[in-house]
Amino acid sequence: AIVLDGAEVGEGAIVGAGAIVTPRTKIPPYTMALGVPAKVVRSLSEEESENLKKHALDYVELMKKYK
């Protein structure tokens, strides 16, 4: 994904591979944005949001292990 100047991606949001978030676009928290230009296609469920947090923490632990 490419996020251009002045664009904002909210906490927990997902921007899909190959998407382009154009200048001054705001992607709300806990949503999924796809396409060129990126458009919000849906909100993330609470379960999806929790899974994303867990996976992010797992990556941090892997980084510490292999640093």
N, CA, C and O of each residue as an XYZ file, in Angstrom:
268
protein
N       0.842     -1.184      0.000
C       0.000      0.000      0.000
C       0.888      1.248      0.000
O       2.034      1.224      0.450
N       0.330      2.312     -0.509
C       1.016      3.603     -0.509
C       0.097      4.600      0.194
O      -1.076      4.732     -0.156
N       0.646      5.301      1.190
C      -0.103      6.332      1.909
C       0.575      7.666      1.603
O       1.715      7.895      2.007
N      -0.125      8.538      0.892
C       0.455      9.800      0.437
C       0.345     10.901      1.491
O      -0.354     10.760      2.495
N       1.061     12.005      1.231
C       1.151     13.129      2.174
C      -0.215     13.595      2.666
O      -1.153     13.769      1.888
N      -0.299     13.788      3.967
C      -1.508     14.341      4.561
C      -2.621     13.338      4.777
O      -3.655     13.682      5.349
N      -2.434     12.110      4.334
C      -3.450     11.080      4.554
C      -3.328     10.566      5.980
O      -2.243     10.574      6.561
N      -4.441     10.120      6.537
C      -4.448      9.583      7.893
C      -5.093      8.202      7.884
O      -6.147      7.988      7.285
N      -4.426      7.267      8.570
C      -4.965      5.913      8.715
C      -5.214      5.707     10.199
O      -4.286      5.756     11.006
N      -6.473      5.475     10.555
C      -6.855      5.346     11.955
C      -6.310      4.091     12.616
O      -5.915      3.133     11.951
N      -6.300      4.123     13.929
C      -5.819      2.995     14.730
C      -6.579      1.720     14.360
O      -7.806      1.718     14.268
N      -5.834      0.652     14.151
C      -6.441     -0.638     13.877
C      -7.017     -0.798     12.483
O      -7.621     -1.827     12.180
N      -6.841      0.207     11.624
C      -7.360      0.105     10.256
C      -6.432     -0.760      9.414
O      -5.237     -0.860      9.691
N      -6.991     -1.380      8.389
C      -6.220     -2.179      7.439
C      -6.313     -1.501      6.081
O      -7.402     -1.172      5.610
N      -5.153     -1.294      5.456
C      -5.100     -0.792      4.082
C      -4.553     -1.931      3.242
O      -3.435     -2.392      3.471
N      -5.327     -2.387      2.275
C      -4.975     -3.560      1.486
C      -3.745     -3.373      0.616
O      -3.373     -2.256      0.256
N      -3.123     -4.506      0.289
C      -1.951     -4.512     -0.586
C      -2.302     -3.854     -1.918
O      -3.334     -4.156     -2.517
N      -1.442     -2.962     -2.372
C      -1.643     -2.292     -3.652
C      -2.560     -1.082     -3.590
O      -2.711     -0.370     -4.583
N      -3.170     -0.841     -2.443
C      -4.065      0.313     -2.308
C      -3.248      1.601     -2.256
O      -2.094      1.600     -1.827
N      -3.857      2.694     -2.695
C      -3.228      4.008     -2.604
C      -4.173      4.926     -1.840
O      -5.289      5.205     -2.281
N      -3.698      5.394     -0.676
C      -4.466      6.344      0.127
C      -4.021      7.734     -0.317
O      -2.888      8.141     -0.060
N      -4.904      8.449     -0.975
C      -4.571      9.733     -1.587
C      -4.446     10.843     -0.537
O      -4.924     10.695      0.588
N      -3.797     11.963     -0.913
C      -3.589     13.059      0.034
C      -4.891     13.508      0.702
O      -5.944     13.585      0.070
N      -4.782     13.801      1.998
C      -5.878     14.323      2.825
C      -7.021     13.332      3.039
O      -8.049     13.703      3.605
N      -6.868     12.096      2.606
C      -7.888     11.080      2.861
C      -7.757     10.599      4.294
O      -6.646     10.449      4.803
N      -8.887     10.356      4.947
C      -8.882      9.832      6.312
C      -9.556      8.461      6.320
O     -10.731      8.327      5.976
N      -8.792      7.454      6.716
C      -9.334      6.109      6.868
C      -9.689      5.964      8.350
O      -8.798      6.036      9.197
N     -10.959      5.765      8.682
C     -11.363      5.696     10.090
C     -10.762      4.485     10.817
O     -10.371      3.503     10.187
N     -10.698      4.572     12.140
C     -10.196      3.440     12.929
C     -11.034      2.178     12.691
O     -12.243      2.249     12.471
N     -10.368      1.040     12.739
C     -11.009     -0.282     12.685
C     -11.886     -0.480     11.447
O     -12.991     -1.017     11.523
N     -11.355     -0.024     10.297
C     -12.014     -0.266      9.019
C     -11.019     -0.891      8.054
O      -9.818     -0.922      8.323
N     -11.522     -1.387      6.931
C     -10.673     -1.937      5.873
C     -10.851     -1.070      4.634
O     -11.974     -0.811      4.200
N      -9.724     -0.623      4.067
C      -9.754      0.204      2.863
C      -8.991     -0.512      1.752
O      -7.892     -1.022      1.968
N      -9.585     -0.544      0.570
C      -8.994     -1.232     -0.577
C      -9.107     -0.361     -1.820
O      -9.964      0.519     -1.901
N      -8.231     -0.619     -2.787
C      -8.374     -0.033     -4.109
C      -7.499      1.168     -4.387
O      -6.720      1.626     -3.551
N      -7.669      1.666     -5.630
C      -6.939      2.832     -6.108
C      -7.979      3.782     -6.698
O      -8.501      3.517     -7.781
N      -8.284      4.859     -6.027
C      -7.811      5.233     -4.695
C      -8.471      4.372     -3.620
O      -9.528      3.783     -3.845
N      -7.840      4.308     -2.460
C      -8.366      3.492     -1.361
C      -9.718      4.023     -0.902
O      -9.899      5.224     -0.704
N     -10.653      3.110     -0.741
C     -11.988      3.425     -0.222
C     -12.294      2.440      0.897
O     -11.914      1.272      0.827
N     -12.979      2.914      1.922
C     -13.380      2.027      3.011
C     -14.448      1.082      2.480
O     -15.466      1.513      1.939
N     -14.197     -0.225      2.646
C     -15.151     -1.214      2.156
C     -15.987     -1.814      3.275
O     -17.093     -2.300      3.038
N     -15.452     -1.781      4.512
C     -16.245     -2.292      5.628
C     -15.558     -1.986      6.947
O     -14.380     -1.633      6.992
N     -16.318     -2.129      8.010
C     -15.775     -2.038      9.364
C     -15.257     -3.405      9.770
O     -15.746     -4.429      9.292
N     -14.273     -3.421     10.647
C     -13.751     -4.678     11.164
C     -14.559     -5.089     12.386
O     -14.960     -4.251     13.193
N     -14.791     -6.386     12.509
C     -15.500     -6.884     13.685
C     -14.588     -6.788     14.903
O     -13.374     -6.629     14.774
N     -15.182     -6.885     16.071
C     -14.392     -6.858     17.306
C     -13.406     -8.025     17.320
O     -12.265     -7.873     17.757
N     -13.845     -9.183     16.843
C     -12.967    -10.362     16.791
C     -11.767    -10.113     15.870
O     -10.636    -10.456     16.217
N     -12.013     -9.520     14.702
C     -10.914     -9.215     13.782
C      -9.937     -8.222     14.402
O      -8.723     -8.376     14.270
N     -10.463     -7.210     15.075
C      -9.603     -6.214     15.715
C      -8.733     -6.849     16.788
O      -7.545     -6.542     16.886
N      -9.313     -7.728     17.590
C      -8.543     -8.413     18.636
C      -7.471     -9.307     18.023
O      -6.351     -9.365     18.531
N      -7.801    -10.003     16.938
C      -6.814    -10.855     16.260
C      -5.649    -10.028     15.722
O      -4.497    -10.453     15.810
N      -5.937     -8.859     15.169
C      -4.873     -7.990     14.659
C      -3.930     -7.563     15.775
O      -2.712     -7.560     15.599
N      -4.496     -7.203     16.927
C      -3.660     -6.815     18.066
C      -2.769     -7.976     18.500
O      -1.582     -7.795     18.773
N      -3.357     -9.172     18.559
C      -2.593    -10.349     18.968
C      -1.446    -10.616     17.998
O      -0.321    -10.876     18.424
N      -1.722    -10.553     16.705
C      -0.680    -10.803     15.702
C       0.430     -9.751     15.787
O       1.607    -10.079     15.635
N       0.062     -8.503     16.025
C       1.074     -7.449     16.158
C       1.980     -7.728     17.353
O       3.198     -7.576     17.256
N       1.401     -8.133     18.470
C       2.203     -8.458     19.655
C       3.095     -9.667     19.398
O       4.226     -9.720     19.882
N       2.591    -10.639     18.639
C       3.403    -11.810     18.279
C       4.633    -11.387     17.474
O       5.728    -11.904     17.696
N       4.457    -10.448     16.541
C       5.588     -9.966     15.744
C       6.617     -9.254     16.617
O       7.819     -9.392     16.394
N       6.160     -8.501     17.598
C       7.086     -7.818     18.510
C       7.918     -8.845     19.268
O       9.125     -8.664     19.434
N       7.290     -9.912     19.724
C       8.019    -10.959     20.442
C       9.030    -11.655     19.530
O      10.139    -11.966     19.964
N       8.662    -11.900     18.279
C       9.605    -12.502     17.327
C      10.801    -11.585     17.091
O      11.938    -12.048     17.008
N      10.539    -10.290     16.983
C      11.621     -9.334     16.776
C      12.608     -9.389     17.940
O      13.822     -9.390     17.735
N      12.081     -9.435     19.157
C      12.948     -9.497     20.336
C      13.776    -10.782     20.334
O      14.944    -10.777     20.721
N      13.169    -11.862     19.902
C      13.836    -13.167     19.899
C      14.991    -13.209     18.899
O      16.025    -13.815     19.181
N      14.831    -12.583     17.751
C      15.821    -12.687     16.679
C      16.681    -11.443     16.513
O      17.452    -11.355     15.557
N      16.567    -10.492     17.411
C      17.327     -9.247     17.308
C      18.779     -9.464     17.665
O      19.570     -8.522     17.634
